[in-house]
Amino acid sequence: QLQLVESGGGLVQPGGSLRLSCAASGFTLEHSAIGWFRQAPGKEREGVSYISSNSRSIKYSDSVKGRFTISRDNAKNRLYLRIDSLKPEDTAVYYCAACRGPWGPYVERESGYENWGQGTQVTVSS
């Protein structure tokens, strides 16, 4: 069974940090770009960060640039998202997703992804 499972979410105070993890089972992430997306209450899902299959290419959305760090460990079939300087507007369900290819313009489109996790809740509040 192909599965992506996110973990690491929780309740954090503004200014705090979290590291989200995404573990794949039933398939390898090695040849796929991976993306992190988030969906805040009442808003559409948005992409926040993407990493190529070989980690040589990375993109961040303007809203998270400088605070989010994406990484991957192909040997462990895992993806990570380090979030620093958390803001209340970062509150959302965070999803990881495996792309159809290693890298390309499609990484910034949800249609470019074929496997999604169930999401992990991140709540930033004092």
PyRosetta script that sets phi, psi and omega in degrees:
from pyrosetta import init, pose_from_sequence

init()
pose = pose_from_sequence("QLQLVESGGGLVQPGGSLRLSCAASGFTLEHSAIGWFRQAPGKEREGVSYISSNSRSIKYSDSVKGRFTISRDNAKNRLYLRIDSLKPEDTAVYYCAACRGPWGPYVERESGYENWGQGTQVTVSS")
pose.set_psi(1, 127.2)
pose.set_omega(1, 179.1)
pose.set_phi(2, -78.2)
pose.set_psi(2, 126.9)
pose.set_omega(2, -175.0)
pose.set_phi(3, -149.9)
pose.set_psi(3, 140.1)
pose.set_omega(3, 169.9)
pose.set_phi(4, -119.8)
pose.set_psi(4, 131.5)
pose.set_omega(4, -178.1)
pose.set_phi(5, -128.4)
pose.set_psi(5, 119.8)
pose.set_omega(5, 177.7)
pose.set_phi(6, -90.2)
pose.set_psi(6, 152.9)
pose.set_omega(6, 175.1)
pose.set_phi(7, -152.7)
pose.set_psi(7, 168.5)
pose.set_omega(7, 175.0)
pose.set_phi(8, 103.4)
pose.set_psi(8, -5.1)
pose.set_omega(8, 178.6)
pose.set_phi(9, -72.7)
pose.set_psi(9, 173.3)
pose.set_omega(9, 178.4)
pose.set_phi(10, 164.1)
pose.set_psi(10, -169.0)
pose.set_omega(10, 178.2)
pose.set_phi(11, -96.2)
pose.set_psi(11, 124.9)
pose.set_omega(11, -176.2)
pose.set_phi(12, -134.8)
pose.set_psi(12, 146.2)
pose.set_omega(12, 176.1)
pose.set_phi(13, -77.3)
pose.set_psi(13, 152.0)
pose.set_omega(13, 175.7)
pose.set_phi(14, -53.9)
pose.set_psi(14, 138.4)
pose.set_omega(14, -177.1)
pose.set_phi(15, 90.4)
pose.set_psi(15, -10.7)
pose.set_omega(15, -179.2)
pose.set_phi(16, -79.6)
pose.set_psi(16, -175.8)
pose.set_omega(16, -177.4)
pose.set_phi(17, -133.8)
pose.set_psi(17, 155.8)
pose.set_omega(17, 174.9)
pose.set_phi(18, -144.7)
pose.set_psi(18, 155.1)
pose.set_omega(18, 167.7)
pose.set_phi(19, -124.9)
pose.set_psi(19, 117.2)
pose.set_omega(19, 176.5)
pose.set_phi(20, -90.1)
pose.set_psi(20, 145.1)
pose.set_omega(20, 176.5)
pose.set_phi(21, -122.9)
pose.set_psi(21, 154.3)
pose.set_omega(21, 177.7)
pose.set_phi(22, -139.0)
pose.set_psi(22, 119.3)
pose.set_omega(22, -178.5)
pose.set_phi(23, -110.5)
pose.set_psi(23, 134.0)
pose.set_omega(23, 178.9)
pose.set_phi(24, -103.2)
pose.set_psi(24, 142.4)
pose.set_omega(24, 173.4)
pose.set_phi(25, -139.1)
pose.set_psi(25, 149.2)
pose.set_omega(25, 178.9)
pose.set_phi(26, 84.5)
pose.set_psi(26, -7.1)
pose.set_omega(26, 176.3)
pose.set_phi(27, -161.1)
pose.set_psi(27, 165.7)
pose.set_omega(27, -179.9)
pose.set_phi(28, -101.6)
pose.set_psi(28, 141.1)
pose.set_omega(28, 176.6)
pose.set_phi(29, -86.7)
pose.set_psi(29, -4.7)
pose.set_omega(29, -167.4)
pose.set_phi(30, -54.7)
pose.set_psi(30, -35.5)
pose.set_omega(30, -173.7)
pose.set_phi(31, -103.3)
pose.set_psi(31, 9.2)
pose.set_omega(31, -174.8)
pose.set_phi(32, -117.4)
pose.set_psi(32, 137.7)
pose.set_omega(32, 163.6)
pose.set_phi(33, -66.0)
pose.set_psi(33, 152.9)
pose.set_omega(33, -179.3)
pose.set_phi(34, -127.3)
pose.set_psi(34, 144.3)
pose.set_omega(34, 178.6)
pose.set_phi(35, -127.7)
pose.set_psi(35, 150.7)
pose.set_omega(35, 168.3)
pose.set_phi(36, -109.4)
pose.set_psi(36, 132.4)
pose.set_omega(36, 178.5)
pose.set_phi(37, -125.0)
pose.set_psi(37, 163.0)
pose.set_omega(37, 175.2)
pose.set_phi(38, -145.5)
pose.set_psi(38, 153.2)
pose.set_omega(38, 177.6)
pose.set_phi(39, -134.5)
pose.set_psi(39, 114.5)
pose.set_omega(39, 177.6)
pose.set_phi(40, -85.8)
pose.set_psi(40, 157.2)
pose.set_omega(40, 179.7)
pose.set_phi(41, -55.4)
pose.set_psi(41, 128.4)
pose.set_omega(41, 177.5)
pose.set_phi(42, 76.5)
pose.set_psi(42, 6.2)
pose.set_omega(42, -178.3)
pose.set_phi(43, -122.9)
pose.set_psi(43, 162.7)
pose.set_omega(43, 176.6)
pose.set_phi(44, -76.2)
pose.set_psi(44, 155.5)
pose.set_omega(44, 177.1)
pose.set_phi(45, -67.5)
pose.set_psi(45, 140.6)
pose.set_omega(45, -179.8)
pose.set_phi(46, -131.6)
pose.set_psi(46, 148.7)
pose.set_omega(46, 175.4)
pose.set_phi(47, -82.3)
pose.set_psi(47, 137.6)
pose.set_omega(47, 179.5)
pose.set_phi(48, -115.7)
pose.set_psi(48, -29.0)
pose.set_omega(48, -178.7)
pose.set_phi(49, -160.7)
pose.set_psi(49, 148.8)
pose.set_omega(49, -177.9)
pose.set_phi(50, -141.0)
pose.set_psi(50, 146.9)
pose.set_omega(50, 179.6)
pose.set_phi(51, -138.9)
pose.set_psi(51, 137.7)
pose.set_omega(51, -178.9)
pose.set_phi(52, -73.1)
pose.set_psi(52, 168.3)
pose.set_omega(52, -176.6)
pose.set_phi(53, -60.5)
pose.set_psi(53, -33.4)
pose.set_omega(53, -178.8)
pose.set_phi(54, -100.5)
pose.set_psi(54, 9.5)
pose.set_omega(54, 178.1)
pose.set_phi(55, 68.3)
pose.set_psi(55, 6.1)
pose.set_omega(55, -177.0)
pose.set_phi(56, -80.4)
pose.set_psi(56, -20.7)
pose.set_omega(56, 179.6)
pose.set_phi(57, -121.5)
pose.set_psi(57, 131.9)
pose.set_omega(57, -179.1)
pose.set_phi(58, -139.8)
pose.set_psi(58, 142.8)
pose.set_omega(58, 174.9)
pose.set_phi(59, -134.4)
pose.set_psi(59, 148.9)
pose.set_omega(59, 174.1)
pose.set_phi(60, -130.6)
pose.set_psi(60, 149.9)
pose.set_omega(60, 172.2)
pose.set_phi(61, -73.0)
pose.set_psi(61, 155.9)
pose.set_omega(61, -177.8)
pose.set_phi(62, -60.5)
pose.set_psi(62, -30.8)
pose.set_omega(62, -175.7)
pose.set_phi(63, -71.6)
pose.set_psi(63, -16.8)
pose.set_omega(63, -176.8)
pose.set_phi(64, -120.9)
pose.set_psi(64, -6.4)
pose.set_omega(64, -176.4)
pose.set_phi(65, -57.5)
pose.set_psi(65, 131.8)
pose.set_omega(65, -179.8)
pose.set_phi(66, 92.5)
pose.set_psi(66, -15.0)
pose.set_omega(66, -179.8)
pose.set_phi(67, -116.5)
pose.set_psi(67, -26.3)
pose.set_omega(67, -178.5)
pose.set_phi(68, -105.1)
pose.set_psi(68, 142.9)
pose.set_omega(68, 175.7)
pose.set_phi(69, -133.1)
pose.set_psi(69, 118.6)
pose.set_omega(69, 179.7)
pose.set_phi(70, -97.5)
pose.set_psi(70, 144.3)
pose.set_omega(70, 176.4)
pose.set_phi(71, -154.1)
pose.set_psi(71, 168.2)
pose.set_omega(71, 180.0)
pose.set_phi(72, -148.3)
pose.set_psi(72, 155.7)
pose.set_omega(72, 175.7)
pose.set_phi(73, -130.7)
pose.set_psi(73, 96.4)
pose.set_omega(73, -176.4)
pose.set_phi(74, -64.9)
pose.set_psi(74, -30.6)
pose.set_omega(74, 179.1)
pose.set_phi(75, -63.8)
pose.set_psi(75, -32.6)
pose.set_omega(75, 179.7)
pose.set_phi(76, -97.8)
pose.set_psi(76, -2.7)
pose.set_omega(76, -179.3)
pose.set_phi(77, 59.3)
pose.set_psi(77, 43.6)
pose.set_omega(77, -176.3)
pose.set_phi(78, -132.4)
pose.set_psi(78, 155.1)
pose.set_omega(78, 178.1)
pose.set_phi(79, -128.4)
pose.set_psi(79, 148.4)
pose.set_omega(79, -177.8)
pose.set_phi(80, -133.3)
pose.set_psi(80, 155.0)
pose.set_omega(80, 172.2)
pose.set_phi(81, -140.1)
pose.set_psi(81, 111.9)
pose.set_omega(81, 176.4)
pose.set_phi(82, -90.5)
pose.set_psi(82, 128.1)
pose.set_omega(82, -179.2)
pose.set_phi(83, -121.4)
pose.set_psi(83, 118.3)
pose.set_omega(83, 178.2)
pose.set_phi(84, -112.6)
pose.set_psi(84, 164.3)
pose.set_omega(84, 177.5)
pose.set_phi(85, 49.1)
pose.set_psi(85, 49.3)
pose.set_omega(85, -176.2)
pose.set_phi(86, -59.1)
pose.set_psi(86, 141.6)
pose.set_omega(86, 179.6)
pose.set_phi(87, -119.3)
pose.set_psi(87, 154.4)
pose.set_omega(87, 176.7)
pose.set_phi(88, -54.6)
pose.set_psi(88, -32.2)
pose.set_omega(88, -179.8)
pose.set_phi(89, -73.0)
pose.set_psi(89, -4.8)
pose.set_omega(89, 173.0)
pose.set_phi(90, -83.6)
pose.set_psi(90, -6.2)
pose.set_omega(90, 178.2)
pose.set_phi(91, -60.5)
pose.set_psi(91, 122.9)
pose.set_omega(91, -175.8)
pose.set_phi(92, -177.7)
pose.set_psi(92, 169.3)
pose.set_omega(92, 166.3)
pose.set_phi(93, -89.6)
pose.set_psi(93, 128.0)
pose.set_omega(93, -177.3)
pose.set_phi(94, -104.5)
pose.set_psi(94, 131.6)
pose.set_omega(94, -177.9)
pose.set_phi(95, -120.6)
pose.set_psi(95, 142.8)
pose.set_omega(95, 167.0)
pose.set_phi(96, -105.3)
pose.set_psi(96, 154.4)
pose.set_omega(96, -178.4)
pose.set_phi(97, -149.7)
pose.set_psi(97, 144.8)
pose.set_omega(97, 179.0)
pose.set_phi(98, -99.5)
pose.set_psi(98, 129.2)
pose.set_omega(98, -175.0)
pose.set_phi(99, -81.8)
pose.set_psi(99, 162.8)
pose.set_omega(99, 179.9)
pose.set_phi(100, -74.7)
pose.set_psi(100, -16.9)
pose.set_omega(100, -178.3)
pose.set_phi(101, -142.9)
pose.set_psi(101, 180.0)
pose.set_omega(101, -175.1)
pose.set_phi(102, -75.3)
pose.set_psi(102, -30.5)
pose.set_omega(102, 179.9)
pose.set_phi(103, 177.6)
pose.set_psi(103, 150.3)
pose.set_omega(103, 177.1)
pose.set_phi(104, 160.2)
pose.set_psi(104, -179.3)
pose.set_omega(104, -178.9)
pose.set_phi(105, -57.8)
pose.set_psi(105, -23.9)
pose.set_omega(105, -176.5)
pose.set_phi(106, -69.6)
pose.set_psi(106, -12.9)
pose.set_omega(106, -175.4)
pose.set_phi(107, -66.9)
pose.set_psi(107, -21.6)
pose.set_omega(107, -178.3)
pose.set_phi(108, -93.8)
pose.set_psi(108, 6.8)
pose.set_omega(108, 178.0)
pose.set_phi(109, -116.5)
pose.set_psi(109, 134.4)
pose.set_omega(109, 179.1)
pose.set_phi(110, -60.2)
pose.set_psi(110, -29.0)
pose.set_omega(110, 179.4)
pose.set_phi(111, -66.0)
pose.set_psi(111, -15.2)
pose.set_omega(111, 178.6)
pose.set_phi(112, -80.3)
pose.set_psi(112, -2.0)
pose.set_omega(112, -173.7)
pose.set_phi(113, -113.0)
pose.set_psi(113, 141.3)
pose.set_omega(113, -176.2)
pose.set_phi(114, -117.4)
pose.set_psi(114, -15.1)
pose.set_omega(114, 178.0)
pose.set_phi(115, -133.8)
pose.set_psi(115, 132.7)
pose.set_omega(115, -177.4)
pose.set_phi(116, -127.0)
pose.set_psi(116, 147.0)
pose.set_omega(116, 171.3)
pose.set_phi(117, -82.7)
pose.set_psi(117, 178.2)
pose.set_omega(117, -177.3)
pose.set_phi(118, -89.0)
pose.set_psi(118, -11.7)
pose.set_omega(118, 176.3)
pose.set_phi(119, 97.9)
pose.set_psi(119, 152.9)
pose.set_omega(119, 174.5)
pose.set_phi(120, -133.4)
pose.set_psi(120, 135.0)
pose.set_omega(120, -174.8)
pose.set_phi(121, -81.7)
pose.set_psi(121, 131.1)
pose.set_omega(121, 171.8)
pose.set_phi(122, -118.9)
pose.set_psi(122, 123.2)
pose.set_omega(122, 179.2)
pose.set_phi(123, -123.3)
pose.set_psi(123, 124.3)
pose.set_omega(123, -179.7)
pose.set_phi(124, -111.6)
pose.set_psi(124, 111.9)
pose.set_omega(124, -175.7)
pose.set_phi(125, -159.8)
pose.set_psi(125, 147.4)
pose.set_omega(125, 176.2)
pose.set_phi(126, -94.2)
pose.dump_pdb("model.pdb")
